């Protein structure tokens, strides 16, 4: 059954929700309602296609007739996995919105939607599906096919998003993200060495190649095309050089996990997010190595003996074409091929790559960064090592102190049949259409000048180690414990990031049963949970290494701040639960003695 939403949205779309951004520095203009609130190079214009969507948005694709297909960020029920939009009167705005597809409730990691050889492909966390598209149909009448199923016994885990892309020879490429940050025996545990060699690389942490037309495949039907890639959400096939390109999310939590080796600034700026040209058999080096974009080197991860300087084995692994600053979250990439179309862009953009930087969550105590659309120009048959800011202003605030402060977070990029670009964002499901209205022959450095200046803003430049530290003039909320171990995920305001990390404010997990909350901090928690009616699926590391007094302090803080009014937790209460856990673990690990009887004489 298809669910239909036909909205009277024309008037609503003309009313832009104004931002509250202060006047910018360096002569940059103040944000206005023009271009749907976005800053673009001179000559470009943006139209709001839709202001919000049921299920919000991840990736998107545009059919040859202009119909837009969006992968929903959340699917509550069957037939809500994909959102279809159609403009019936040619004003650039969606008049009809319908949902379809999928097999049931999905959490926040269903990601991909792509059109390939007349089929609409899309992915949930565990599957890749497709429909045959027929001319004139907005909602496919053909039956849904299951192309790929993730049948691993572990089920849901972090980095489970399944981006997809296709080559020219009938192959589909799917990323299998690693179910870990650094291949530790206990994920995200401070000062714990990684497993060497890492067994996760056998069937995760890489990209697999499949037959795009064969139904009911599992990973065993494909072959590993590349390895050593922790988490890939954005990838695309470059038709110019007939090669796969992918963006790796670098590892997290250098400060939280290795506070004796890395300071807050290093944890905010490193390691790089890596753009690779992925050749068959490539090894990106995860979990053993990360890329330092300032030194221009692959360095050993601290789980394998690194200290921010040691190279060790890392000289043997593939270096990226570009190392972007840490935690920008590059979540989509598109090679632009629309220059000759009716609304095609200037020659400057031919064969270059547009990248959606979803934005960081864990740069505290420094401002969050990313939250823009970047562009990497073509060079020869590949890409250059330089990059530009193409579209900014999504966040609507500067600096971005908490993730929840950002109005929008760009996620998907697609090209329309007329050469225009479409951007989708995750927080409300807003979509913009960008067209070029200027003189193509005169487009050059002058038209890019204002966007180049935007690199000086706090969401794009590297932070200053002192002046950009948001805690330099006041104590960190909840003291050192909260600042080091909690705020990177749950944020300084306790509101989380709406997808990966749940809120502490108003959370039944925080204000409810004390022993349950203490147990979560002592033992950690991994796997899907629900908080305030929303699903989350990430790893909460164990914090048993903290003293009872430290745990008491931070637990009391989160129960009595962020609008919470529960009573505190004492060190004695923490100790009581700790002893019970230790006793239970000893009981479970102590081998049982076999009963022996004396032989009767």
N, C-alpha and C positions, 0 to 999 in steps of 0.2 A: 504493500500500500504506500502511495506517495502522499506525504504531508505537504499542504500548500499554504503559503503565506502571501496574500495579495494585499499590499499595503498602499494606503494613500500617503505616499512618502514625498511627493514633489515639494510640498511646502516645508516639510521637516528638513529636507536636504538643502533647502535654500538658507536655512537658519544654522549658521555655524556656531558651535559652542566656543565662545571666546576663551583664549588662554590668558594666563595671568603672568606672563613672562615680563621681567623687567627690561628696560632698555639695555641693549647689548653693548659690549665694549668694542673698540677698534672700528667704530663707525658703521657697524652692521645694523641693518634695519630692524625695527621692532616688529614682532609677529602680529599679523592682521588676519582678517578672514579671507583675504585673497588666496587663490590656489588651494583652498581647503586647509589653510594654515601652514602649508609647506613652503620652504625656501628652495628655489630651483635656479639653474643657470639662466641667464638672460635669454629671452625668446621662448621659453617653455611655459606652458600653462597646465594647471591641474584642475580636474573636475571631480567632485565627490559622486561616485557611482551609487553608493549606499552608505548610510551612516552607521548602521549596526546590522548584525545578522544573528539569527537563532543558532546557537552553537559556536558563535564567533568564527575565527578563521585561522588556517595554517597556510598551506600552499594553494595556488590557484592556477587555472589554465583557461585559455580563451579559444573557442572553436572558430572555424573559418567564417562562420556567419555572425560572429560577435558575441554569441552566448558565452557566459562566464560560468565556470565550475569551480567551486571552492571546497576544499577539504575542511569540514567542521573541526574545530578544536575539541569540542565536547559533543558526544552523541548520547542523548538520554535513553533512546529506544531504537529499535529497528527502523530503517528508512529515514535516518537523520544524519548519516555519515557524510553525505555530499550535499552541497547547496548549489542550486542552479539559478542563474539570474538572466533576465532578458530585458532589453530596452526596446519597447514597442513603438516609440514615437520619435526616436532619433535624437533625443536631447542629451544623450550620454548617461542618463540615470536609469537605474533598474526600476521597472514597473511591475514585473512579476518575479516572485521569489518562491522557489519550491525546494523541498528536501526529499532525498531518496537514498537508497543504498545502505549497505552494511548489514550486520547480523545481530546487532544488539547494542547495549550500552558500551561506550568507549570512554576511556580516560583522556588525558590531555596530550597523548603522544601520537595519535593518528596524524599523519603528516602529509603524504604526497597525493597529488592529483596531476596527471599528465595525459595528453592526447597523443596517441602514436598509431599511425596507419589505420585511422578510422575507428579506433577503440579509445574509450575513456578508462584509464587505469587509476586506481586510488588505493591507499594503504591505511589500515588500522595499525595498532601496535603489533598484532600477531599475524596479519594477513595482507596479501595483495590481491585485489579484485579487479575485474574489468567488465565493461558493457560495450556492446557494439553500438556505435552512434549512427543514426539514420538521418538523412537530410530533412530538415524542418522540425525534427523532434527536439524539444527541450529536455524532456525526461525520457531516457531510453526505454523502449518497449521490449527490447530483447532481454533474455534472462541474464542475471548476474553470474559470472564465472569466477571461481576461486583459482587464481594462478599460483599462489604461493602461500604456504602455511608454516609459521615458526612453531615447530613441534618439540622444541627443547623442553626437558623436564622441569627446568627452573621456572617456567612461566614468565610472569611480568618481572621486569628489573629496570634499573636506570639505564638511560641511553638506548632505549628499545625502539625509538622512532625508526621508521623504515622509508627513507627517501628512495626514489627510483629515478632512473633515466634510461635512455635507449641509444644504441648505436645505429649505424646504417645497415647492419647485417642481420637484424632480427634478434638481437640480444637485449635482455633487460639486466640492469645492474642494481643491486640492492645492498645497502650498508647494514651490517650487523654490528651495532655498537657494543662495546665491552660492558659487562655487568659490574663494573668496578671503576674506581678513580685511578688506582695505581697498582692493581693486582696484589693487594695485601691479603693475607689469610683472613683477617677481619677487616672488611672494607672501611676506609676512612678512620683508621685508628692511629692516634698520634704516636710517632717514633717507632712504628712497626715496619720492619723490612718487607720488601716485596718478594713474591715467590719467583725463583729463578731456576730454570726457565718458566715463563708464565704459561700455564696450561690453558688459559682462556683463549689464547691465540689460535687454538685448534679450530674453534667454530665461532669466534667473536673477534671484535677488534679489527675488522677488515671489510672488504667489498667483495661480493660474490656475483658471478655472471650466470644468467639463466636464459633458457629459451623463452622469448617473449610470448609465444603462441601456445605453449604447452600448459594445460590446466593441471591442477592438483599436484604441484611440485612441493617438495621440501628442500631443505638446504642440501641434502645428499644428492639431489638431481642437478645441482649447479656445481661450479668450481670456484675456488678462491682465486680472485683476480689480484687482490692487493691485501697486505696485512700491516700490522703496526699502526692502526688508526683507531684511536680511543673512541671517538664519537663523531660521526658525519651526519649532518642534517641537510646540507646543501651540496648538490653535485649536478653536473650537466655535461652533455657530450658536445664538444666543440667541432662543428662540421667543417671548419676551415682547415684544421690539421688532423681531423679524424681521430680525436683523442679524448679520453675521459679527464675531467677536472673535478676535484673535490676539495671541500673545506673541512679541516679537522678542528673540533673544539679541544683546546689544550686542557691539561689537568687543572684541578682546583686545589685550594686550601693549603698553599705552601706555609702560611703563617699558622693556621689552626693545627696542622699535623706536624710541623717542624719549626716550632717557635724559636728554637735555639740556633737555627741556621738561617732563617729568613725574617726580615722585618716587615711591617705592614705595607710599606711602599713597594717592596719587591713582590709581595703577594698580590698586590693590586695590578702591577704592570706586567708581570710574567706568569706563566710562559705564553708564548705567542699562539694566536690562532693561525693555522697554517693553510695556505693555498697551494695545492699540489697539482701538477700535471701527472695523472696516475697512469703509469705504464704497467703493462702486464708483468706481475711478479714483484711490484714495488713493495718495499718495507719502510714505513714511516717512523719506526723506532719505538712506538709505545709498547710496553710501559717503561722501558729502560731509560728513555731519553725524552727531553723536551727541547724546544727551540727558543733560544734567547735572541730576540729580534734586534737588540741593541748591540750585542757582541757579534751577531751574525753567525752563531755556532749552535750546534746540537750539544746539549750538556746532559750529564747523568742526572736522573731523577734522584731525590734524596732517599727514596726507598731502596735504591741500588748503590748507595754510597756517595751520591753527589752532594755538593755544597754551594752550587751557584757558580763554580769555576771549573770543576773537573769535566773533561771531555770523555776520557776512557774509550769504551767501545762505540761511542756515539758518532765518531767520524765515519763509521761504516754505513750509516743509514741515510735515506734520501732527505735532502734539504728542500725546504719549500721554495716556490717562486717568490712568495711574499710572506713575511711574518707580521701579521697585524697584532696590535696590542691585546693583552690578555682579556678574556671574558667578554669580548664584544659580541660573541655568539653569532657567527655567520651562518644563517639558516636557509638561505636560498641563493642560487647563482643562475644567471641567464646570459647566454651568448647572443648578442644582438645581431639580427640578420634583416632588419626591416627598413634599411635606408631607402630602398627604391619604392616603397609603398606610398600611398597617398598622404599619410601623415608621418612619413619616415623622418628619422633624426638626421642631423648633419653628419658629414663624412667622418668627423672626429670619433663617432661612436661605432663605426662599422667594425664588426667582428670582435668588439670589446666585450667585457663581462660586467654586468650589473650584479651587485651583491647586497642582500638584505641583512643588515646587522641588527639582530633582535634586541641586543643590549645586555649589559652585565647585570648580575644580581649580587655578586660577592666581592665588591671592591672596597668595602668599608675598612678603615675610616675615611676613605677618599670618595669623591663623587662617582656615581655609576657612569658608565661610558658605553659608546656605541649608539644605538637608537637612530640610525640613519641608513640611507641607501648609498652605497659607494659604487665607484666605477673604476675598472682597470682597463686602460686603453690597449688595443691590439699592438703587437710588434712582430712584424714578419707574419709567420703562420701561427704564432702563439700570443702570449701576453707580455706586456712590459712589466717592470718591477716597481713602477710608480702607481699611485692610486689617487682618486679624486673624490670629493664629496658631491654627489649628484642631487640628493634630496635630503633635507634636514628639517627639523621643527616638529617631528612626531611627538617628542616628549612634552613639549610645551612649557618646560621649566628649565632653569639653569641657575645653580647646579641641580642635578638629579640626586637627591640625598637618599631617598628610598625608592625601590622599584615601583611601589604603588603610587608614587608621586607622578610618574610618567602617564600622560594622557593616552598615548598610543605607542605600540612597539612593532615596528615593521617586521614582517615575517616572510611574505611571498612576493615573487616578481614574475610577471608573465607578459608576453607580447601579443597584441591584437593583430588581426589581419591587415589593418591599415598602418601598421608600424608603430602605433602608440604603445605605451607601457602601462601596466596595471600593478598597483601595490596593494597588498592586503596586510592587515595588522591583527594582533591576537586579542587585545583587551576588550574590544567591542565588536570586532568584525567589520571595521570600516574599510572601504576600498576606494582608491583614487585612480583616475585615468589621466595619464600625462601625455600631452601632445606638444609638437613644436610648431610655433606660429611665426617664427622669425625668418630672417634671410639666411638660408643655408650656406650660401657662398661667402658670407661675411662672418661666419661663426669662427671664433678663435679665442685667444687668451683673454681678451677684454671681456668676453661674455662669461668667462669662467672666474673672473677675478673675485667677485663677491663670495663665491662658494669656496675659493681657496682661503679666504679670510676666516671662514667658519672652522678651519682646523685649529684656530686659537681658542675655541670654546672648550669648556671643561668636559663635555661629553666626547671630545675627539682627541685633544692633545694629551700628552703624558702629564700626570699631576706633579706639581712641585712638592717635594718631600715634606716641606714645612707649611707653606702658606695654603696649600690645598687640603691639609689634614683637617677634617671637619670637627675633630675632637681637641684641637690644639688649645682652645680657650675654655674648655669645660670638661668635666669627667665623663667617661663613657657611660652610657645608661647601663645600670646594673653592675658597674665596676669592671675590673679587668677580666673577670671570668666571662661575663656576657659579651664584652667587646671582642675577645679573642676567639671564643668558641661558638657563639650563638648568632651574633648580629650579621655575619656574612650571609647566612641563609634566611633567618627569620626577620632580618632588617632591624634597623634602629627603632622603628616605630611598632615592631611586633606584628606587622601585617603580612609578612611573607612576600611571595612574588606572584601569587595567583595561579601558578602552574606546578613548579617543582617543589616549593617549600611552603608548607601550610602556615596560616596565621597563628600566633599565640593569643592575639586579642580575641576574647570571647570564645576561645576554644574549649570544648568539653574535655579534651585531653589534659588541659592545663588546670582548669578550675575544678575538675572532678576528683575522682579517687586519688588520694595522695600516693598510696603504695604503687598504683599503676604508673603514675608519673615518675616516681623515683626509679622504678624498674626500667622505664624507657631510657632514662639517662645512664643508668648503670650498665644495662645490657645492649642498648641501641635498639633500632627497629628498622627492618627492611621489608619492602613489599607494599602492595596497595593498601591504603587505609582511607577512611573518610573523616573529614573534619568539617563541621558545619555544613554537612550535606554535599561536599565536593570531594572528589577522589584525588588522591596524591599517590605518587609511586616513586619514591627516592629512598636513599639510605640515610638514616639518622645514626651517626656513629656513637659507639659506646663511650662513656666518660668516666669509667670506673677508676681511672688514674687520678682523678681529682679527689681531694680530701673531703671528708664528710662536711666540714665547715664551709668549703667552697661550694659544694653542691647545695647545701642549705641556703647559702646566700643567693645563688642564681635561681633556685627554685622558688624561693620566697619572692624574689624580684619579679619573675614572670607571672606569679599568681596575684601580685598586688600592683601591677602596672599595666599599661596598654588598655585601661578601662576595666581590668579585672579586679575583683574585690574579695577574693578567697583568702582564707587564713594562711599564715606562713607554714613553713616546714622546718623543723629543727634538725640539728646535726644528729641528735639521738634517733630521730625517725629515719634518717638516711642510713645510719649505722645498722638499725634493726633490719631493714630490707637488704642491705649489703650482706649481713651475716646469713640471712635466710637463703639468698642466692648462692653464696659460697658453699653453704651446706648442701644445697640441692645439686650443685655441680660436682661436688666431691662424691655424692651418692651415685650420680649417674656415671662417673668415670671409674669408680672403684669396682674392680672385677669381683663378681660373685663367687664365693667359695662353694665348691662342690661338697655335698653331704657325704661323709665317710662313716662307715659302720665297721665295727670290729668283727672279725670272723668268729663265728661261734665255734667253740670247741666241743 
